[in-house]
Amino acid sequence: MSRFVDQSDTVDIVLANGDHVTIRAKLTAVEDARLNSNLIKMQFNSVTKQPEIIEGNWFLRKVDIAKAYLTAWDFKDNSGQVAPYRSALIETLDQATVDEIASAIDSYLVERAVVQEKKEPAT
């Protein structure tokens, strides 16, 4: 078995309105480290009893996730034509779309982790 991440291994995800995005099934170790170096730092507020962000930006984190994983989409532009996927165009999407993409990627990653956990023998 190869020790290298298969960059062509992708997963198609259907979004709520029927649009499709294609994401990489797995990031390389360096890509994952870069993505995780931008994690949100939080602390618990003892007065409000709620977690609060002390460093970072949730939305920019979602943009970073989309940029790391997306490889294709079938989104239409303002004239109704399919907009060719380019990573730079992620920054022109509306907030709801970025939120939906990041959520779909997170759901996929959780599913993949559950499947992987079932495959690994107990130690």
Secondary structure, DSSP 4 states (H G I P E B T S, - for coil): --SS--TT-EEEEE-TTS-EEEEES---HHHHHHHHTTPPEEEEETTTTEEEEEE--HHHHHHHHHHHHEEEE--B-TTSSBPPP-GGGGGGS-HHHHHHHHHHHHHHHHHHHHHHHHHSPP-
